[in-house]
Amino acid sequence: MTSHDTQSMQSVTEEEEQVKQEPRYMHSVLQSIAGCILYSMDGFAISSTGSSLAMFKQNTNSENVKYVFTCRGFGYIFGAVATGSLFDALNEKVHHNSQISSTFLKTHCHSLWIIFSVILLCSSMALMPLVSSVWLLLLLHLVMGFATGVLDSASHILCIWAWKHKSNTSAQPVVVSGIWQRLKGVLNGGSNAQSSTLKAWYNCVHLCFGVGALLCPLIMNVFQPIIIDAETTSEQIASIYSRQRLTFMSLSILVASSLLFIPCYSLVRPVPKQKHQHHSSIKEQFIALVKEFWSRKGATCLLLSISMTLLVGAQLCFGGVINSFVTDHGLGTDETANYVASTYWSSITVMRFFCIPISYFVSSKVILILSVVETIICMIALGIWGKSSLTIVWIGTLLFGAGVSTQLPVALAYPASIGMELTGVMTTGVLVGGSIGDMTIPTLVSGIGTSYLFLVILILMVSVLIVYVMMMLSAEVRLNRRV
């Protein structure tokens, strides 16, 4: 046998081994579907708390129930950080320890962590309507926040592991040649197929979250409408809350139904890592890791996390305060204000559906810049005419929801579009930034009054635009240095 034949056989063997390591296409789809299921259950759980504050207040007879959101936020941070760190640590052990690579850890540890979190979420939701101690209620919301943080982080990491290492040739869309191909090249901005697919699935994941958040209050209102006025007797109120407890516990059973998709979770596989050619000391590896992080990832991660803090804060602040703005300025009744708020969340959900195909063909830069500029224009119009015209409020709410909806999933996938390796810790850091915005900015606006709603959000969106530009310029400088 000649040396040429030996080299050919070795190359064929390496190609076959690479094919075996890469997950099958259907496995990737099922992993992404599992992420969608997890995030929809996350939306169910988070939305259920706001619909049950009155019941919690009656059960505990305490004003401290307002702190349930703070406890849930801290629990979310702990769960998200733990999941990102755990997934990365397990990924490292699986691919650098031959004794572990073929054991139970590689196949089932990630899915067991997800299943454990779903059980925690269901248990906390089922117990919440039954407790009479406000401190126990806060503890349950802390546990619930931990579980939602785990599911949130896990759903995004599932998509990363599913689509990160797909080859460009197998994922390229079929396009018409000529003018459309040139236009697509300009809009796509050089984004590779992996990042385009990841953006599309991120939009799908966030769409499922919005569907879950919308369906939860609808289910509670359909099966247990809460109509309490001055003529409602104490017995009727007790009966209403009793039925609401049953509905609330039924929702926990619905969340538990996600355990039926355990086969999808068991398909989770860590991302294959490159083999190291040089075995350096622990100190050298640590120094190299710090330098690599701050030279390639640190600035982008920090700016992206800041943008998520501002963006998520603005998104939730607008949705939580717009109904109070309508009633405080005499633009409509409580029913009209609720319809305006529902229009806002509906526009977010619908636009994320349309953004799934859009994000595959349009680059992250174009989507982020155009959408944030559109939200700034909406806030300027609402600030000028919003206090005197309900029609302007309707239109501005619809357009602002459409503009802000596209930014969160696309921004999360932005590092992949510039060739940056996505990790669990990186994704978790960005999600934690959004959680901080959730806990701080709506509380700030509620304290200063609804009259400054549009001004505060305008400042936030202008800040987001500045952060986006800084992040993109930083990426361009890094790419030029590499060239």
N, C-alpha and C positions, 0 to 999 in steps of 0.2 A: 504493500500500500504506500503510495507516494505521500509526500508532505502536503501537497495540494489537496488530496482527498481527505487527509486528516483534518486540515483546516476547514474544509467544507462541512465535514461531519460535525465539528465543534460548533461552527456557526449555526447549523441547523438545530443542534441540541440547545444552544442558547436561545434561539428563537422560540422553540417549543416550550422551554422553561418560562420564558417571558409571557407567552400566551397563557400558560397554566396559572401564573401568578396574577394576571389581570382578571378582575371579576367579569363574569359574563354580562352582556347587556341587560338581560332580564333581571339579573341580580341587582344591577344598579338602579333599574326602574323600581323594583320592589323596595330597595333601601330608601329611595326618595319618597315613595308612597308612605312608607313607615314614618318618615319625617313629617309628612303632611298630616298624617293621623295624629301624631304626638302633638303637633302645634295646634290642631283644631281642638283637641282636648284641653290644651293650655288655654285657649280662648274661652271655652266653656267655663273653666274653673275661675278665671280672673273676672269674667263678666258676672258670675253668680254672686260675688261678694257685694257689688254695688246695688244689686236688686234686693238684698236681704238685710240692709243696715237697720231698717225699722224693726225687723224681727229680732235681730241681735240686741238692739237697745231694750226691747221689752223683756227679753229673756234674762238679761243681766242687770236691768234697772240701773244702768250706769251710762254716764256721758263719755266714758273713756273708749267707747267702741270706735271713735273716730281714728284711733291709733292703729286700727287693724291694717290700714294701707301701709303705714310705716313698717310694721312688723313683717308684712308680706314682702315689702321691698328689701329689707335686710336679709330675709330668708332667701329671696331670689338671688341676691348677690352671692351668698354662701354656696347655694346649689350650683349656680353657673360656673363659679370659679373652681369648685370641687370637680365638676364634670370635665371641664376643659383640661385641668391638670391631670386628672385620672386617665382620661382617654389618651393624652400624649404620653404619659408614663407607661401605660400598658403597651402602646404602640412601640415605644422605645425598647421595652423588654422583649416583646415578641420578635423583633427583627434583629436583636443583637445578642440574644441568648438562645443557643441551639437547644437547650434542655427544655425551654418553655414553648418553642415555636410549634410543637406538635401536640401540645397538651390542651386540657380543658380551657385554659385561660384564653387561648387564641380564638376559640370558637364561640364561647358562651359568656365570657365575663362582661362584655359591653351590654349584651342583651339582658343579663341578670340585673345590672345596674339600672337599666331603663325600666324593667318590670318592677323592681323594688320601688322606684320613684312613683310609678303609676299606682301601686298599692298604697303608698303613703298619701298620695293625693286623694284617692277614693276614701280612705279612712278618715282623713281630716275633714273632708266635705260632709261625710255621713255623721260625724260627731258634732259639728258646729251647731246645728239647730237644737241639740239636746243639752248643751252645757248652760249653766246658770252663773258661773264665775267668769268675770270679765278677763281675769288673768289667764284662765285656761283657754278662753276664746282667743286671746292674743297669741298664746302658745300654739294653738292649732293653726292660726294664720301664718305664724312663723314657719311651721312645718309645711303648710301649703305653699308658701313662697319658695321654700327650699325645693319642693318637688317640681314646681313650675319652672324654676331656674334650671333644674336638671333637664327637663324635657325640652325647654327652649334651646339650651346649648346643644343637647344631643341631636335635635332635629336638624340643626344647621351642620353639625359635624357629619351626620349621615350623608348629606348631600355632597359635602366636600370629598368624603371617602369614595362616594359612588362615581363622581364625574371628574375628579381631578386629573386622573392619568389616562383619560381616553385619548386615543390618537387623533390627530387633526384630520386624517383622511377619512376615518369612519364617521366623523361627526359633522363634516362639512355639509351645509344645506345645498340643495340644487337651486341655482338661480339662473335667470335668463341673461345671456351675454349681451354686451353692448352698453347702452346708456344705464340700464338698471344695475349692471355689475359695477360700473364706475361709481354710481350713486351709493351703492351698498358699501364700496370700499371707503368712500369719504365718511359715511355715517358710522361705519363699524370702527374706523380709526385704528385698524390693525389688531383688533382684539382677536384672540385665538378662539378656536371652537370650544375648548374646555371652559373658558370664562363665560362665553355666550350661553352655553348649556347650563352652567351653574347659576347665572343670572335668571334664566327662565325658570329653573326649579325653585330658586329662592322666592321669586314672585308667586309661584304656585303654593309654596309653603305658607307665605304670609297671607295669601288669599284664603287658605283653609283656616288660618287663625281668625280672620275677619268673619268668615262664615260661622265659626263656633261662637264668637263673641256676639254676633247678631241673633243667632238662634236661641241662645240661652234665655235672654229676657222674654223673647217671644213665647217660648215654651212655658215659662213661669206665668206669663200673663194669660195665655190661652187656657191652661189647665188650672190655674189658680189666680184669677184676677183680684187685685187688692184695691178695693173701693172703700175707703174709710173717710167719713165726714163727721160733722157735729152730731148727726142723728144716730150714728152707729153705737150700739150698746157694747158694754164690756164683754158680754157673752159672745156677741157677733165677732168682735175683734179677736177674742181667744180662738174662736172657730176658724177665722181666716188664717191666723198664724199657725194653727195646728195643721191645716191643709197645706200651708206653705212649707212647713217642715217636711211633710211627706213628699212634696214636689222636689224640695232641695235634696233629700236623700235619694230620690229617683234619679236626679242628675248625676249623683255620685256613681250609681249603677251604670248609667250611660257612659261615664268616663271609664269605668272598669271594663266596658266592652272592648276597649282598645287592646286589652290583653289577648283577644282572639287573634290578633295579628302577630303573635309571638314568632311564627315562622319567618315573617319579614325581619324581625329584630335579630333572629339567629343568623341571618345572612350578612350581618355586619362584619366587615373585614378591615383591619387597619391598612393605611396607605403604605405600599411597598417603599422601602427606603433604599438609597444607594449604599453599596458596601464601601466602607472606609479602606483606603489603601494604606494610610499611615496611622499607626496606633501611638498616639501621644499620651502624655501624662494627664491626670485629671486637672491639674492646674492649667496646663496649656490648652486643654479643651474648653475650660471655663472662660479663659481670657479670649480665646478665639470666638466663643459663642457670644460674649458681650460685645466684642467689636463688630461681629457680623450683624447682631441685632440692631445696634444703634446706627450702623452705616447703611443698612438696607431696610430694616423694618421699623425701627424705633420711631422715627419722625412720622411715617405714614400711619402707624398704629395709634400714636398719640393724637394726631390731628383727626383721624377717623373716629376715635372715641369721643373727642370733644364735639365733633359734628353730630354724633348720635345723641349726646346729652342735650344739645340745643334743639335738634330736630324732634326727638321723641317728646321732650318737654313742650314744644310748641304744638305738636300734634294732639297730645292728650289735653293740654290746656285749652285749646280751641274747642275740642269736643265736649269738655266738661263745663265750660263757662258760657258757651254761645247761647244756650237756652236761658240762662239767667240774664244775659245781655238783652235778649229780646223782650223779656218781661220788665226788666228794670227801666228800659227806655220807652215803654208803652207801645211797642211795635206789634204786639199780639198777645193772645192769651197763653195760658200754660200749655194748652193743647197745641197751639201753633208753634210754641217754642220747642216742644218735644218733637214735632215734625221736622223742624229745622235741624235739630241735633241728629235725628234719624237720617235725614238727607245727607248730612256730612259723613256719617259712618258708612252709609250705602254707597256713596260716591267713591270712598276709599276702596271698598271691596270690589266694586265693578271695575274700577280703573286698574286694579291689580290683575284682574282677569285679562284685560286687553294688553297689559304690559308684558304678559308671558311671551307672545310672539314678537312684540316690539323689541324687547330686551335681547332677543336672539340676533337681530339684524342691526341694531343701533348700539354704538359704543357707550360705555359707562359715562364717559366725559360729557357726551352730548345730552344724555338723559338727565344727568345731575344738574348741569348748568341750566338747561332750558326749564326744567321743572322748578328749580329754586327761583329763577327769574320770574316765572309765572306766578308763584306764590307771593313774591314781593309786590308785583303789580296788583294782585288781588287785595293785599293788605292796604296798599295806598288807596285804592278805590273804596274799600270798606271804611277806612279812616276818614275819608272826605264825605261820603254820602251815606254811610251805614247807619248813623244815628237817626236819620230822618226818613229812610226808605226801606221798607221790608223787602221789596223786590230786589234791591241791591244786595241785601243780606242773603236772600235765597241764592242769587246767582254767585255771589262771592263765596258763600259756603260750599256750593257745589264745585266751583273751580279750584278753591283752595284744597279741598279734600282730594280732588283728582291730582293736583300737583304734588302734594305731600306724600301721597300713597306710593309713588314710584321710587322715592328716594331711599327709603330704608333698605329694601332688599337689594337694590342696585349698588348702594354704597357698601353693603356687606361683602359683595362679590368684587368690588373694585380692586383690591390687592391682587386677585387672580388675573385681572385683565392687564396688569403691568408686569406679569411674570413672577410675582412674589409667592412663595410657598405658604399656603394657608395651614395653620395649626389650630388645635383646640384652644390653646391658651390665647392666641391672637383673636379668634372669634369671640371667646368669652369676654375678653377685655373690652371689645366694642359693645357687646350686649350689656355689660355692666355699666358702661357709660350711658346707655339709654335708660337703664333702670334708675340711675342717679337723677337724670332729667325728669323721670316720672315722679320721683319723690319730692323734688324741690320746686320746679317751676310752676306747676299748677297751684301749689300752696302759696307761692309768692303772689301770683295774680289774684287769687281769692282774697288775700290780705289787703291789697291796694285798691281793689274795686274793679268792677266790670267796665267802667268807662275807659280804662287804659288797656283793654284787652288787645285791640288791634295795634296799638302803638308798641306794646311789649312784644307781640308776635312779629311785627315788622322788624324790630331790632334783632330779634332772634334769627329771622331768616336772612337778614343782611349779614349777620355774623356767620351763619352757615355758609353763605356764598363766599365770604372771605376765607374761611377754613378750607372749603373745596379748592379754591384757587391755589392756596398755599400747598395743599396736599398734592395737587397735580404738578405744580412747579417743582416740588421736592422730588417727585417721581421722575420728571424729565431730567433733572440734574443728575440723578443717580444713573439713569439709563445712558446719558451722555458720557459719564465717567467710565461706564463699563465698555462703551464703544471705543 
